[in-house]
Amino acid sequence: MIRLKKYISPYLGFIGLTMFIKLLGALLELLIPSLMEVMLDEKVPQEDVRAIWLYGGLMLLCAGGCLFCNILANRMSAKSSGKITRSIRHDLFQKLQSLSAKQMDELTIPSAESRLTSDTYNVNQLLARLQRLGIRAPILLIGGIFMMLTMDPVLALVLIGLLPIIGIVVYFVTKTSVPLYTKQQGVLDRVVRTVQENITGIRVIKALSKTDYEKDRFHQVNSDLTAVDMKAGFITAITNPVSSLTLNLGLTLVVVIGAYRVHSGAILSGVIVAFLQYFTMILNAMLGITRIFVMWSKGEASANRVADVLALPEDLVPLSPAEPEENAPHIEFRDVNFSYTGIGKNIDSLSFKLSHGQTLGILGPTGSGKSTILNLLLRMYDPDSGTVLIDGQDIRTIAPETLKAKFGVVFQNDFMAEGTIADNIRFLRELPDRDLYRAAADAQADFIAEKEGQMQAEVMVRGNNLSGGQKQRLLIARALAANPEILILDDASSALDYQTDSNLRKALRSNYRNTTTVLVAQRISSLRHADLILVLQDGCVIGMGNHEQLMASCSEYRYLAEIQMGDGKEAV
């Protein structure tokens, strides 16, 4: 919780007022048994009806004041804890947005989701409980013991002798449960990941009749979560029964010993009644304190997980700007090496140059490093060695906003948002309607004209009411709408028929002559007109050149061309 202190500090005054109101309510509650003891032992024997009504009224007033203070303080605690949690959740979301791809790979998306939801909820519950019980329970405990000592020290010692037993139990439970709750949140990450994968791939799962397999997989991870939760619950469940048993045994001793002391004339019967009231207060206070420690165990584990993300350093820090090289190519990779894991290279000694308006085609089997090149160009990752340059300037010296503004991108696994077609093409950018229509036309998205409402036609979540080809064309239109300096298409035409693909490439050549294009594709026909083609295998370049050069020099490229296009010479 110390690591989240900056979020609590702005509300310390408000929290202090909440605690003061709780303190006032607790003091009023402590007065009630004392007033009752005076009334029973002094005013009732005197048959002073007026005094009895007066003391009864004071008890009623104290009870009403206690009720009002508790309700007000509880509402205030909910307000402050909600605002603190909102700030934490906002900064956590912002931090997740700023993490590099490498940091997100290490954190994992399911873990990020559970930290943003369940962990922040646990922190909220801890903050609220601390304010509701953090003052009231200790005051009732200490105040109750003090009032009992003033009435009869002998009976009070019975309770005081039992408190160390409860303290030992609470310490044991807290120390044991924090690691268990941390582990529980980690297993919850796995549950979120399993559910996320199942929902995302539900069509494939049903198509391949793997529903039973997915049920078994979820059952396993759900059982793991249940086992950890049961173990943590078993530990924390010890607290209340042990505390109740100990205090109830003490209550029994108080009644027995008190009866002997009343019989001997050492105390009056009103003291026993007041003692029972204070004992009940102390019992509830101890149970409240144990609940605080249980919630603290869970809240501390969650707070640490949130704080760990907030404390992550900025990974892709821009370097000091340097003068760009003169007459430099638009895009250049200089002896770039990269590995995701540090074991084996995903990109090995890659070097190439691309001038303004040229097209780079990248071809290779799955896992050969095609998308990795795009990630490095977009600075999703930094190379382990070597340099990536744009206009002769190391991209690490370019401000992230400036760098990203240069690109129009269609990723291999892109997404559609719920909204209209226009919203998805514009995608929160200030773009005039004419740019949307131009981009849609260049992307061959002629199906828009056939939809009711055209640009205002609704798109469902993840574009579920669109075909694969329609989604790809809208995504390409999104990339083209801002007239980007560099266009990246990562297997963006895989769902398009050959004629539409051909028309798209013609539109790009005609209308985006000054745009440098990086194109990843599996079709030779999509790449054959590129100015430079890279043929990759296991992160290494096994062929580089234009179509004619590769047909003559690269057997792998020639083999693919002959399979897909016959002799590889006809235009498609």
C-alpha positions in Angstrom: 0.0 0.0 0.0 3.0 2.3 0.6 3.7 2.1 -3.2 0.2 3.6 -3.9 0.6 6.4 -1.3 0.5 9.1 -3.9 -3.0 8.2 -4.9 -4.2 8.3 -1.2 -2.4 11.6 -0.3 -4.8 14.0 -2.1 -7.7 12.6 0.0 -6.0 12.5 3.4 -8.1 15.4 4.7 -11.3 13.8 3.5 -10.3 10.4 4.9 -9.3 12.1 8.2 -12.8 13.7 8.4 -14.3 10.2 7.8 -12.2 8.7 10.5 -13.2 11.5 12.9 -16.9 10.9 12.3 -16.3 7.2 12.8 -14.5 8.0 16.0 -17.4 10.1 17.2 -19.9 7.3 16.4 -17.7 4.8 18.3 -17.5 7.0 21.4 -21.3 7.5 21.4 -21.7 3.7 21.2 -19.3 3.2 24.1 -21.5 5.5 26.3 -24.6 3.4 26.0 -23.7 0.5 28.4 -22.2 2.9 30.9 -25.4 4.9 31.0 -27.4 1.7 31.3 -25.2 0.6 34.2 -25.8 3.9 36.1 -29.5 3.7 35.4 -29.8 0.1 36.6 -27.6 0.4 39.7 -28.5 3.9 40.9 -31.7 5.3 39.4 -33.9 2.1 39.3 -33.3 1.3 43.0 -34.2 5.0 43.9 -37.4 4.7 41.7 -36.4 8.0 40.1 -38.7 7.8 37.1 -37.6 11.2 35.8 -34.0 10.1 35.9 -34.8 6.8 34.3 -36.5 8.6 31.4 -33.6 11.0 31.1 -31.0 8.2 31.0 -33.2 6.2 28.6 -33.4 9.3 26.3 -29.6 9.8 26.5 -29.1 6.2 25.5 -31.6 6.6 22.6 -29.8 9.9 21.5 -26.4 8.1 21.6 -27.8 5.2 19.5 -29.3 7.7 17.0 -26.1 9.7 16.8 -24.0 6.5 16.4 -26.3 5.4 13.5 -26.1 8.8 11.8 -22.3 8.9 12.1 -21.8 5.4 10.8 -24.0 5.9 7.8 -22.4 9.3 6.9 -18.9 7.9 7.4 -19.7 4.8 5.3 -20.9 6.9 2.4 -17.8 9.1 2.7 -15.5 6.1 2.7 -17.2 4.7 -0.4 -16.8 8.1 -2.1 -13.1 8.5 -1.3 -12.2 4.9 -2.0 -14.0 5.0 -5.3 -12.2 8.2 -6.4 -8.8 6.7 -5.3 -9.5 3.5 -7.2 -10.6 5.5 -10.3 -7.3 7.3 -10.3 -5.4 4.1 -9.9 -7.3 2.4 -12.7 -6.9 5.4 -15.0 -3.1 5.5 -14.5 -2.9 1.7 -14.8 -4.7 1.8 -18.1 -2.6 4.6 -19.3 0.5 2.7 -18.2 -0.6 -0.4 -20.0 -1.1 1.7 -23.2 2.5 3.0 -22.9 4.2 -0.4 -22.4 6.4 -1.6 -25.1 5.5 -4.8 -27.0 8.3 -6.6 -25.1 6.9 -5.5 -21.7 3.4 -6.5 -22.7 4.7 -9.9 -23.8 6.3 -10.4 -20.4 3.2 -9.2 -18.6 0.6 -11.0 -20.9 -2.7 -9.5 -21.8 -4.8 -11.7 -19.4 -2.7 -10.6 -16.5 -3.1 -7.0 -17.6 -6.9 -7.4 -17.7 -7.1 -9.1 -14.3 -4.9 -6.4 -12.7 -7.1 -3.7 -14.2 -10.3 -5.3 -13.0 -10.1 -7.7 -10.1 -6.9 -6.3 -8.5 -8.2 -2.7 -8.5 -11.5 -4.0 -7.1 -9.6 -5.7 -4.2 -7.7 -2.4 -3.6 -11.1 -0.6 -3.5 -12.5 -3.0 -1.0 -9.5 -2.7 1.2 -9.6 1.1 1.2 -13.3 1.2 2.0 -13.0 -1.5 4.8 -10.1 0.3 6.4 -12.1 3.5 6.6 -15.2 1.8 7.9 -13.5 -0.5 10.5 -10.0 0.9 10.8 -11.0 3.4 13.5 -14.3 2.0 14.8 -13.1 -1.5 15.6 -9.9 -0.5 17.5 -11.8 2.3 19.4 -14.5 -0.1 20.5 -11.9 -2.7 21.5 -9.7 -0.3 23.4 -12.6 1.8 24.7 -14.5 -1.3 25.8 -11.5 -2.6 27.7 -11.0 0.8 29.4 -14.6 1.1 30.4 -14.5 -2.5 31.8 -11.4 -1.7 33.8 -13.1 1.3 35.4 -16.1 -0.8 36.3 -14.3 -4.0 37.6 -10.6 -4.7 36.9 -11.0 -8.4 37.9 -13.6 -9.2 35.2 -11.7 -7.1 32.7 -8.6 -9.2 33.2 -10.5 -12.2 32.0 -10.9 -10.6 28.6 -7.4 -9.1 28.5 -5.9 -12.6 29.1 -7.7 -13.9 26.0 -6.5 -11.2 23.6 -3.0 -12.6 23.0 -4.5 -15.9 21.7 -6.5 -14.0 19.1 -3.5 -11.8 18.2 -1.4 -14.9 17.5 -4.1 -16.3 15.2 -4.5 -13.1 13.3 -0.7 -12.8 12.8 -0.5 -16.4 11.5 -3.4 -16.0 9.1 -2.1 -12.7 7.7 1.4 -14.0 7.2 0.2 -17.2 5.5 -2.6 -15.8 3.3 -0.7 -12.9 1.5 1.4 -15.3 -0.6 -1.7 -17.5 -1.2 -3.7 -14.5 -2.5 -0.8 -13.5 -4.7 -0.8 -17.0 -6.2 -4.5 -16.9 -6.5 -4.4 -13.8 -8.7 -1.7 -15.4 -10.9 -4.0 -18.4 -11.4 -6.8 -16.0 -12.2 -4.6 -14.6 -15.0 -4.6 -18.2 -16.5 -8.4 -18.4 -16.2 -8.8 -15.1 -18.0 -6.4 -16.2 -20.7 -8.2 -19.5 -21.2 -11.6 -17.8 -21.5 -10.2 -15.1 -23.8 -8.7 -17.7 -26.1 -11.9 -19.7 -26.1 -14.1 -16.8 -26.9 -11.8 -15.5 -29.6 -11.4 -18.8 -31.3 -15.0 -20.1 -30.7 -15.7 -20.6 -34.4 -12.6 -22.6 -35.0 -13.2 -24.7 -31.8 -16.7 -25.5 -33.0 -15.6 -26.2 -36.5 -13.0 -28.7 -35.4 -15.3 -30.3 -32.7 -12.9 -29.3 -29.9 -15.6 -28.1 -27.5 -15.1 -31.0 -25.1 -11.3 -30.4 -25.2 -11.8 -26.7 -24.3 -14.2 -27.7 -21.5 -11.5 -30.0 -20.1 -8.9 -27.3 -20.4 -11.1 -24.8 -18.6 -12.0 -27.4 -16.0 -8.3 -27.9 -15.2 -7.5 -24.2 -14.8 -10.8 -23.6 -12.9 -9.9 -26.5 -10.6 -6.5 -25.0 -10.0 -8.1 -21.6 -9.1 -10.6 -23.4 -6.8 -7.8 -25.3 -5.1 -5.8 -22.1 -4.3 -8.9 -20.2 -3.4 -10.0 -23.0 -1.0 -6.6 -23.2 0.6 -6.6 -19.4 1.1 -10.2 -19.5 2.3 -9.4 -22.3 4.7 -6.6 -20.3 6.3 -8.5 -17.1 6.6 -11.7 -19.0 7.8 -9.8 -20.0 10.9 -9.9 -16.4 12.2 -13.6 -15.8 12.9 -14.4 -19.2 14.6 -11.3 -19.1 16.8 -11.9 -15.5 17.8 -15.6 -16.2 18.5 -14.8 -19.3 20.5 -12.2 -17.6 22.5 -14.3 -14.5 23.3 -17.4 -16.6 24.0 -15.5 -18.7 26.5 -14.4 -15.4 28.0 -18.0 -14.3 28.1 -19.0 -17.4 29.9 -16.2 -16.9 32.5 -17.4 -13.3 33.0 -20.9 -14.4 33.7 -19.7 -17.1 36.2 -17.1 -15.0 37.9 -19.5 -12.0 37.9 -22.2 -14.0 39.5 -19.9 -14.9 42.4 -18.8 -11.2 42.7 -22.4 -10.0 42.8 -23.3 -12.6 45.4 -20.3 -11.4 47.5 -21.4 -7.8 47.1 -18.2 -6.7 45.3 -20.2 -5.4 42.4 -23.8 -4.7 41.5 -25.9 -6.6 38.9 -25.9 -3.5 36.5 -22.1 -4.0 36.1 -22.7 -7.5 34.8 -25.3 -6.3 32.3 -22.9 -3.5 31.1 -20.1 -6.0 31.0 -22.1 -8.2 28.7 -22.8 -5.2 26.4 -19.1 -4.3 26.3 -18.1 -7.8 25.8 -20.4 -8.0 22.8 -18.9 -4.8 21.5 -15.4 -6.1 21.9 -16.4 -9.4 20.2 -17.7 -7.6 17.2 -14.7 -5.3 17.2 -12.3 -8.2 17.2 -14.2 -9.9 14.4 -14.0 -6.6 12.5 -10.3 -6.4 13.0 -9.8 -9.9 11.8 -11.9 -9.1 8.7 -9.6 -6.1 8.1 -6.5 -8.4 8.2 -8.1 -10.9 5.9 -9.0 -8.0 3.4 -5.6 -6.6 3.9 -4.0 -9.9 2.8 -6.0 -9.9 -0.4 -5.7 -6.1 -0.9 -2.0 -6.0 -0.3 -1.4 -8.8 -2.8 -3.5 -7.0 -5.4 -1.9 -3.6 -4.6 1.5 -5.1 -5.1 0.5 -6.5 -8.5 -0.9 -3.1 -9.6 2.2 -1.2 -8.2 4.5 -3.6 -10.1 3.0 -2.5 -13.4 2.9 1.2 -12.5 6.6 1.0 -11.5 7.7 -0.5 -14.9 10.3 1.8 -16.5 9.7 3.4 -19.9 11.3 0.8 -22.2 11.5 2.5 -25.6 13.0 5.8 -24.5 13.7 8.2 -27.4 17.4 8.9 -27.9 18.8 12.4 -28.3 17.9 13.8 -31.7 20.7 13.7 -34.3 21.2 15.4 -37.7 19.7 13.1 -40.4 22.1 12.0 -43.1 21.9 13.8 -46.4 20.5 12.0 -49.5 19.6 9.1 -47.3 17.1 6.4 -48.5 13.6 6.6 -47.1 13.8 3.3 -45.1 17.1 1.6 -44.2 17.9 -1.4 -42.1 21.7 -1.6 -41.2 22.9 -5.0 -40.0 19.8 -5.5 -37.8 19.7 -8.4 -35.3 16.8 -9.2 -33.1 15.6 -12.0 -30.8 12.3 -12.1 -28.8 13.7 -14.4 -26.2 17.4 -13.9 -26.4 17.8 -17.5 -27.5 18.3 -17.8 -31.2 17.8 -14.9 -33.7 14.5 -14.0 -35.1 16.2 -11.5 -37.5 19.8 -12.1 -38.4 22.1 -9.4 -40.0 19.3 -7.8 -42.0 20.3 -4.9 -44.3 18.4 -3.2 -47.1 17.5 0.3 -48.5 14.2 1.6 -49.9 13.7 5.0 -51.6 10.7 7.2 -51.4 7.7 5.8 -53.3 9.3 2.3 -53.7 7.6 -0.9 -52.6 9.2 -3.6 -50.5 7.8 -7.1 -50.7 8.5 -9.6 -47.9 8.0 -13.3 -48.5 8.7 -16.4 -46.4 7.1 -19.2 -44.4 5.4 -18.8 -41.0 7.9 -17.8 -38.4 10.5 -16.6 -40.8 10.5 -13.0 -39.4 8.2 -11.2 -41.8 6.1 -9.5 -39.1 9.1 -9.0 -36.9 10.6 -6.6 -39.6 7.4 -4.6 -39.4 7.5 -4.5 -35.6 11.0 -3.2 -35.7 10.1 -0.6 -38.3 7.2 0.6 -36.2 9.5 0.5 -33.1 7.3 -1.9 -31.3 10.7 -3.4 -30.3 14.2 -2.1 -30.5 16.8 -4.3 -32.3 19.4 -6.0 -30.2 22.1 -4.6 -32.6 22.1 -2.6 -35.8 20.0 0.4 -36.7 16.6 1.2 -38.3 16.5 4.5 -40.1 13.9 6.7 -41.8 15.1 9.5 -44.0 18.6 8.9 -42.5 17.4 9.4 -38.9 17.6 6.6 -36.4 14.0 5.9 -35.4 15.0 5.8 -31.8 15.6 9.5 -32.0 12.2 10.3 -33.4 9.4 11.2 -31.0 6.9 8.3 -30.7 3.9 10.5 -31.9 5.9 11.8 -34.9 7.0 8.3 -35.8 3.6 6.7 -35.6 2.1 9.5 -37.7 4.2 8.5 -40.6 2.5 5.1 -40.9 -0.7 3.6 -42.2 -0.9 0.0 -41.0 -3.0 -3.1 -41.6 -1.8 -5.8 -39.3 -2.2 -9.5 -39.9 -4.7 -9.9 -37.0 -6.4 -6.5 -36.9 -9.7 -5.6 -35.4 -12.9 -3.7 -36.1 -14.7 -1.6 -33.5 -18.4 -1.4 -32.9 -19.8 1.7 -34.7 -20.4 2.8 -38.2 -18.2 2.2 -41.3 -17.1 5.8 -41.2 -16.1 5.5 -37.6 -14.0 2.5 -38.4 -12.2 4.1 -41.3 -11.7 7.5 -39.5 -10.8 5.7 -36.2 -10.8 8.7 -33.9 -8.8 10.9 -36.3 -9.8 14.3 -37.5 -10.3 13.4 -41.2 -12.8 15.0 -43.6 -15.4 12.8 -45.3 -13.8 13.1 -48.7 -10.7 11.3 -47.4 -12.9 8.5 -46.2 -14.6 8.1 -49.6 -11.2 8.3 -51.4 -9.6 5.7 -49.2 -12.7 3.4 -49.5 -12.6 3.6 -53.3 -8.8 2.9 -53.4 -9.3 0.0 -51.1 -11.9 -1.5 -53.5 -14.5 -1.3 -50.7 -17.4 -0.9 -53.3 -19.7 -3.0 -51.1 -20.2 0.1 -48.9 -22.5 1.6 -51.6 -24.7 -1.4 -51.4 -25.3 -1.2 -47.6 -28.2 0.7 -46.1 -26.8 4.0 -44.8 -23.6 3.4 -46.8 -20.8 5.1 -44.7 -23.2 5.2 -41.7 -24.0 1.5 -41.9 -23.5 -0.2 -38.5 -20.5 -2.5 -37.9 -20.9 -5.1 -35.1 -18.3 -5.9 -32.5 -15.2 -7.4 -34.3 -17.0 -6.8 -37.6 -19.1 -9.9 -37.2 -21.6 -8.7 -39.8 -18.9 -8.4 -42.4 -17.1 -11.0 -44.5 -13.4 -11.5 -44.3 -12.8 -9.7 -47.5 -15.0 -6.8 -46.5 -13.2 -6.4 -43.2 -9.8 -6.4 -44.9 -10.9 -3.7 -47.4 -12.2 -1.5 -44.6 -8.9 -2.0 -42.7 -6.9 -1.0 -45.8 -9.2 2.0 -46.2 -8.4 3.0 -42.6 -4.7 2.8 -43.4 -5.0 4.9 -46.5 -7.4 7.5 -45.2 -4.6 9.7 -43.7 -2.5 9.5 -46.8 0.4 8.0 -45.0 4.1 8.5 -45.7 4.7 4.7 -45.2 2.1 2.1 -45.8 2.4 -1.3 -44.2 0.2 -4.2 -45.3 0.9 -7.4 -43.3 -0.8 -10.1 -45.3 -3.7 -7.6 -45.8 -5.1 -9.1 -49.0 -5.2 -12.8 -48.0 -9.1 -12.7 -48.0 -9.4 -10.9 -51.3 -10.0 -12.6 -54.7 -7.3 -12.2 -57.3 -9.2 -9.6 -59.3 -9.8 -7.3 -56.3 -6.2 -7.8 -55.2 -5.0 -6.8 -58.6 -7.3 -3.7 -58.6 -6.0 -2.8 -55.2 -2.4 -2.9 -56.3 -3.1 -0.8 -59.4 -4.8 1.8 -57.2 -1.8 1.9 -54.8 0.6 2.3 -57.7 -1.5 5.1 -59.4 -2.7 7.1 -56.4 0.1 6.7 -53.8 3.2 7.2 -55.9 5.0 9.1 -53.1 4.0 6.5 -50.4 6.6 3.9 -49.6 4.9 0.6 -49.2 6.0 -2.4 -47.2 4.0 -5.4 -48.2 3.9 -8.9 -46.6 2.1 -11.5 -48.7 2.1 -15.2 -49.5 1.1 -14.6 -53.2 3.9 -14.0 -55.7 1.4 -12.1 -57.8 1.0 -9.5 -54.9 4.8 -9.0 -54.7 6.1 -9.4 -58.3 5.8 -5.6 -59.0 7.7 -4.6 -55.9 11.0 -2.7 -56.3 12.7 -4.9 -53.8 11.6 -8.4 -52.5 13.1 -10.1 -49.4 12.8 -13.9 -49.2 13.2 -14.9 -45.6 13.8 -18.2 -43.9 14.4 -18.6 -40.1 15.1 -14.9 -39.9 17.8 -14.9 -42.6 17.5 -13.3 -46.0 18.0 -16.1 -48.6 17.0 -14.0 -51.5 16.9 -10.2 -52.3 16.1 -8.4 -55.5 13.2 -7.7 -57.8 11.0 -10.4 -59.4 13.2 -11.1 -62.4 16.4 -11.2 -60.3 15.0 -13.6 -57.8 13.6 -15.9 -60.5 17.1 -16.2 -61.8 19.0 -16.4 -58.5 16.7 -17.8 -55.8 15.5 -21.3 -56.1 13.0 -21.1 -53.3 11.3 -18.0 -54.9 11.4 -19.6 -58.3 9.8 -22.8 -56.9 6.9 -20.8 -55.3 6.4 -18.7 -58.5 6.2 -21.8 -60.7 3.6 -23.4 -58.3 1.5 -20.3 -58.1 1.9 -18.8 -61.5 3.1 -21.5 -63.9 6.3 -20.1 -65.4 6.0 -17.0 -63.3 5.8 -14.7 -66.3 2.1 -14.0 -66.8 0.8 -10.8 -65.4 -1.9 -11.2 -62.8 
